[in-house]
Amino acid sequence: MRVLVTGGSGFIGTHVTASLVGSGHTVRVLDHNPPRTTGVDWIKGELSSSNDVEAATRDTEGVVHLAGRVLRDPRDGDDPRPTFADAEGTRLLLSASSRSGVSQFIFASSAEVYGETSLKGANEESPCKPATSYGEGKLLAEGHVLAQARANPGMSCSILRVFNTFGEWQRPYRPGSAAATFIVRGLKGGDIVIHGDGGQVRDYLDVKDVARAFVASLETRGEGIYNVASGVPLRIKELADLVLSKLGRGKVTFAKGPIGGGVACSVGDSLKLRKATGWRPQTKTEDALDRVIGWYSENLALYIDTEPA
């Protein structure tokens, strides 16, 4: 299939494009940065530009839509305008995809649409109560995708609500990037700093498993909403202890204030996706950390100057 990946030069996008190429698909990337994956076409452009999305969707059969702003630290304020602009970009992309005859459209949504969950995990029927404008923006974009699916039965549309992802190329010191932040801090010889008491619970996924979920949804022509989650609750303090044990040095310190959405628990149930596509996580967090720590060790120079003051 000829597949467009928006945001294909980013953290998750890099792994999705590599997985698509590895599965034999022809890949085009729409991004303002050049892609890291070799063997793909690149259109330098923006989601907000009608001309760019028209060019990117031309002669394309499938779209994997990953482009968008990242979750902001609430201490920097929670300005809703950027994420709502992303929702408008999603609408533009859907319209262009429909005109170009795209048959499969996959939108990367987020666990942030749920807000607080139980330890058992949210399923796709759970209420959506986003705690951030980022989550609200994703939910608005989901509405555009579902509306397009109703208006254009010839285009299969699926929404993947992705839970906390970690792996190679993730930028540290951002909300949702606890694993990368802990690893880089530890490798640099600093303390691992946890915001809050460390009791916050998250559902961690290896980025390579997340990439496989997008490919599986594309190849099975999935329709509807699906969680991409491990279903395994892990406290932030437990993640920090895992990283320290593998590094063999360092300690944990605590700072006031939440980071990310500030919710106490975010866990998902991915049974629906497993039944529809056969996908399931292949790598436990503890095992994936060995590979990811090795990668950051070899590429630490990329992140020496990324720590905020």
Secondary structure per residue as TSV (DSSP state, phi and psi in degrees):
chain	resnum	aa	ss	phi	psi
A	1	M	-	360.0	145.7
A	2	R	E	-87.4	114.5
A	3	V	E	-121.1	130.4
A	4	L	E	-94.6	131.6
A	5	V	E	-117.5	110.0
A	6	T	E	-80.7	140.7
A	7	G	T	69.9	26.1
A	8	G	T	-73.2	-4.1
A	9	S	T	-99.6	-2.2
A	10	G	S	-84.3	-169.9
A	11	F	H	-58.9	-65.5
A	12	I	H	-69.2	-37.4
A	13	G	H	-59.0	-36.9
A	14	T	H	-60.0	-41.7
A	15	H	H	-75.6	-35.2
A	16	V	H	-65.8	-44.8
A	17	T	H	-62.9	-41.3
A	18	A	H	-63.1	-39.8
A	19	S	H	-69.1	-38.1
A	20	L	H	-65.5	-45.9
A	21	V	H	-61.0	-43.0
A	22	G	H	-63.4	-24.2
A	23	S	T	-92.1	3.9
A	24	G	T	94.8	8.6
A	25	H	-	-86.2	154.8
A	26	T	E	-93.4	125.2
A	27	V	E	-118.3	135.8
A	28	R	E	-119.9	139.6
A	29	V	E	-115.0	131.4
A	30	L	E	-107.9	115.0
A	31	D	E	-164.6	155.0
A	32	H	S	-82.2	-12.0
A	33	N	S	-109.9	151.1
A	34	P	-	-67.6	146.1
A	35	P	-	-71.8	150.6
A	36	R	S	-84.8	-23.6
A	37	T	S	-78.1	131.7
A	38	T	S	-82.9	157.3
A	39	G	S	81.0	21.1
A	40	V	-	-123.4	155.0
A	41	D	E	-84.3	152.3
A	42	W	E	-131.5	126.8
A	43	I	E	-110.3	115.7
A	44	K	E	-77.7	114.8
A	45	G	-	-171.1	-176.7
A	46	E	-	-126.0	147.4
A	47	L	T	-65.0	-25.0
A	48	S	T	-80.2	-6.9
A	49	S	-	-98.1	118.7
A	50	S	H	-60.1	-40.3
A	51	N	H	-62.8	-41.7
A	52	D	H	-65.0	-44.8
A	53	V	H	-72.2	-31.1
A	54	E	H	-64.1	-44.9
A	55	A	H	-65.4	-38.9
A	56	A	H	-70.6	-34.1
A	57	T	H	-86.5	-10.2
A	58	R	T	-61.4	133.2
A	59	D	T	58.6	34.9
A	60	T	-	-114.4	139.0
A	61	E	S	-97.9	-34.0
A	62	G	E	-131.9	149.7
A	63	V	E	-128.8	129.8
A	64	V	E	-113.5	111.4
A	65	H	E	-101.1	101.8
A	66	L	-	-111.3	-14.3
A	67	A	-	-64.8	143.2
A	68	G	S	160.0	168.6
A	69	R	-	-71.1	157.4
A	70	V	-	-90.4	162.5
A	71	L	-	-60.7	134.4
A	72	R	-	-94.6	150.2
A	73	D	-	-67.6	123.8
A	74	P	G	-61.1	-19.4
A	75	R	G	-69.3	-16.5
A	76	D	G	-91.9	3.9
A	77	G	-	94.2	160.5
A	78	D	-	-124.3	62.8
A	79	D	-	-66.9	119.3
A	80	P	-	-78.9	-13.2
A	81	R	H	-61.8	-41.9
A	82	P	H	-62.5	-41.9
A	83	T	H	-73.1	-31.9
A	84	F	H	-70.8	-30.8
A	85	A	H	-64.7	-36.4
A	86	D	H	-61.9	-39.5
A	87	A	H	-63.2	-38.8
A	88	E	H	-66.5	-37.6
A	89	G	H	-62.3	-37.9
A	90	T	H	-61.8	-41.2
A	91	R	H	-62.7	-43.2
A	92	L	H	-60.7	-43.1
A	93	L	H	-65.2	-40.7
A	94	L	H	-61.9	-43.4
A	95	S	H	-63.6	-44.6
A	96	A	H	-64.3	-39.3
A	97	S	H	-62.9	-41.3
A	98	S	H	-63.6	-43.8
A	99	R	H	-65.5	-30.6
A	100	S	H	-85.5	-3.4
A	101	G	T	79.7	24.2
A	102	V	-	-60.2	133.6
A	103	S	-	-99.7	-16.9
A	104	Q	E	-140.2	123.4
A	105	F	E	-127.5	125.5
A	106	I	E	-121.6	124.6
A	107	F	E	-107.2	130.0
A	108	A	E	-86.2	102.1
A	109	S	E	-96.1	-161.7
A	110	S	E	-146.2	153.5
A	111	A	G	-60.4	-17.9
A	112	E	G	-61.4	-18.2
A	113	V	G	-68.1	-23.9
A	114	Y	T	-81.5	-30.3
A	115	G	-	70.5	-134.3
A	116	E	S	-70.4	137.4
A	117	T	-	-124.5	173.0
A	118	S	-	-86.3	166.8
A	119	L	T	-64.0	-27.5
A	120	K	T	-65.7	-30.2
A	121	G	-	106.3	140.8
A	122	A	B	-76.6	139.0
A	123	N	-	-106.5	-179.1
A	124	E	T	-68.4	-14.8
A	125	E	T	-94.4	-3.0
A	126	S	S	-67.5	150.1
A	127	P	-	-64.7	144.7
A	128	C	-	-99.6	116.1
A	129	K	-	-133.7	71.8
A	130	P	-	-58.5	140.0
A	131	A	S	-96.8	-3.0
A	132	T	S	-135.7	159.2
A	133	S	H	-65.8	-28.1
A	134	Y	H	-58.6	-48.4
A	135	G	H	-64.1	-38.2
A	136	E	H	-64.3	-40.2
A	137	G	H	-64.9	-40.0
A	138	K	H	-63.5	-40.7
A	139	L	H	-65.7	-38.3
A	140	L	H	-63.3	-43.2
A	141	A	H	-64.1	-37.5
A	142	E	H	-57.3	-40.2
A	143	G	H	-60.9	-38.6
A	144	H	H	-63.5	-40.8
A	145	V	H	-64.9	-45.1
A	146	L	H	-66.1	-36.1
A	147	A	H	-65.3	-40.0
A	148	Q	H	-65.2	-38.6
A	149	A	H	-62.1	-37.9
A	150	R	H	-71.8	-36.9
A	151	A	H	-78.6	-25.5
A	152	N	-	-131.5	82.5
A	153	P	T	-61.1	-16.5
A	154	G	T	-77.4	-10.0
A	155	M	S	-113.7	112.1
A	156	S	E	-73.2	128.4
A	157	C	E	-121.6	132.1
A	158	S	E	-131.9	151.6
A	159	I	E	-122.7	122.0
A	160	L	E	-107.6	113.7
A	161	R	E	-89.0	103.9
A	162	V	E	-92.6	132.0
A	163	F	-	-89.5	-174.4
A	164	N	-	-56.1	118.9
A	165	T	E	-111.8	141.2
A	166	F	E	-139.2	157.5
A	167	G	-	156.9	-171.5
A	168	E	T	-59.9	142.0
A	169	W	T	79.2	0.7
A	170	Q	-	-74.2	132.5
A	171	R	-	-79.1	129.9
A	172	P	S	-76.2	174.9
A	173	Y	S	63.3	31.2
A	174	R	S	-126.7	152.7
A	175	P	T	-56.1	138.0
A	176	G	T	84.4	-0.9
A	177	S	-	-113.8	38.0
A	178	A	H	-58.7	-44.9
A	179	A	H	-60.8	-49.1
A	180	A	H	-61.3	-42.0
A	181	T	H	-63.6	-46.1
A	182	F	H	-62.3	-42.5
A	183	I	H	-65.0	-48.5
A	184	V	H	-65.5	-43.5
A	185	R	H	-58.9	-44.4
A	186	G	H	-65.6	-41.4
A	187	L	H	-66.7	-29.8
A	188	K	T	-82.0	-3.2
A	189	G	T	88.5	9.5
A	190	G	-	-94.2	170.3
A	191	D	-	-71.6	150.6
A	192	I	E	-84.8	119.9
A	193	V	E	-102.1	125.6
A	194	I	E	-110.5	129.4
A	195	H	E	-88.0	124.2
A	196	G	S	96.4	-160.2
A	197	D	S	-96.7	2.0
A	198	G	S	83.7	0.8
A	199	G	-	-87.5	-3.1
A	200	Q	-	-61.8	137.3
A	201	V	E	-108.1	133.0
A	202	R	E	-133.5	164.3
A	203	D	E	-112.7	102.5
A	204	Y	-	-94.7	141.7
A	205	L	E	-133.5	137.2
A	206	D	E	-66.0	132.1
A	207	V	H	-59.1	-28.6
A	208	K	H	-69.0	-33.4
A	209	D	H	-68.9	-38.2
A	210	V	H	-63.2	-43.4
A	211	A	H	-60.6	-40.8
A	212	R	H	-63.7	-32.2
A	213	A	H	-63.7	-40.6
A	214	F	H	-66.4	-41.7
A	215	V	H	-65.4	-42.0
A	216	A	H	-62.4	-41.0
A	217	S	H	-66.3	-39.8
A	218	L	H	-63.0	-47.3
A	219	E	H	-76.0	-20.2
A	220	T	T	-100.3	4.4
A	221	R	T	53.5	51.1
A	222	G	-	-63.5	149.2
A	223	E	-	-135.0	140.7
A	224	G	E	103.9	-163.3
A	225	I	E	-107.6	135.1
A	226	Y	E	-138.3	139.3
A	227	N	E	-84.2	140.3
A	228	V	E	-111.9	101.5
A	229	A	-	-150.8	156.9
A	230	S	-	-87.7	-27.1
A	231	G	-	77.3	5.4
A	232	V	-	-104.8	111.6
A	233	P	E	-74.5	136.3
A	234	L	E	-140.1	126.2
A	235	R	E	-75.0	148.9
A	236	I	H	-57.0	-41.3
A	237	K	H	-62.2	-37.4
A	238	E	H	-65.8	-38.5
A	239	L	H	-63.1	-45.1
A	240	A	H	-60.3	-42.7
A	241	D	H	-64.0	-36.9
A	242	L	H	-62.3	-46.3
A	243	V	H	-61.9	-45.6
A	244	L	H	-62.3	-39.4
A	245	S	H	-65.6	-33.8
A	246	K	H	-78.7	-32.2
A	247	L	H	-77.2	-28.7
A	248	G	T	77.0	19.7
A	249	R	-	-165.0	168.2
A	250	G	-	96.6	176.0
A	251	K	-	-149.5	167.2
A	252	V	E	-103.1	135.3
A	253	T	E	-124.6	162.1
A	254	F	E	-119.6	142.6
A	255	A	E	-125.2	154.7
A	256	K	S	-74.5	149.7
A	257	G	S	95.7	145.1
A	258	P	-	-79.4	163.2
A	259	I	-	-131.0	159.8
A	260	G	T	71.7	-144.0
A	261	G	T	-75.3	-11.4
A	262	G	-	77.1	6.7
A	263	V	-	-77.6	150.8
A	264	A	S	-76.8	-31.7
A	265	C	E	-143.9	131.7
A	266	S	E	-141.2	99.1
A	267	V	-	-133.4	144.5
A	268	G	B	-122.1	160.5
A	269	D	-	-115.8	117.8
A	270	S	-	-107.6	22.9
A	271	L	H	-58.4	-38.3
A	272	K	H	-61.4	-44.7
A	273	L	H	-66.0	-39.0
A	274	R	H	-61.7	-42.5
A	275	K	H	-69.1	-36.8
A	276	A	H	-76.7	-34.5
A	277	T	H	-123.7	-14.2
A	278	G	-	83.7	-1.5
A	279	W	-	-69.0	145.2
A	280	R	-	-158.0	152.3
A	281	P	-	-59.6	135.4
A	282	Q	-	-100.3	-18.4
A	283	T	S	-124.3	126.8
A	284	K	-	-70.5	150.4
A	285	T	H	-54.4	-44.7
A	286	E	H	-60.1	-39.7
A	287	D	H	-74.9	-40.2
A	288	A	H	-63.4	-32.8
A	289	L	H	-60.0	-33.7
A	290	D	H	-59.3	-46.9
A	291	R	H	-66.8	-44.1
A	292	V	H	-68.1	-40.4
A	293	I	H	-61.7	-40.4
A	294	G	H	-61.4	-39.0
A	295	W	H	-67.4	-45.5
A	296	Y	H	-65.9	-32.3
A	297	S	H	-60.2	-40.2
A	298	E	H	-79.1	-19.8
A	299	N	T	-122.1	23.9
A	300	L	G	-60.7	-29.8
A	301	A	G	-59.5	-25.1
A	302	L	G	-67.9	-21.0
A	303	Y	G	-122.3	13.2
A	304	I	T	-61.1	-40.3
A	305	D	T	-105.1	20.6
A	306	T	-	-95.0	-8.9
A	307	E	S	-73.5	130.3
A	308	P	-	-67.7	154.2
A	309	A	-	-69.3	360.0
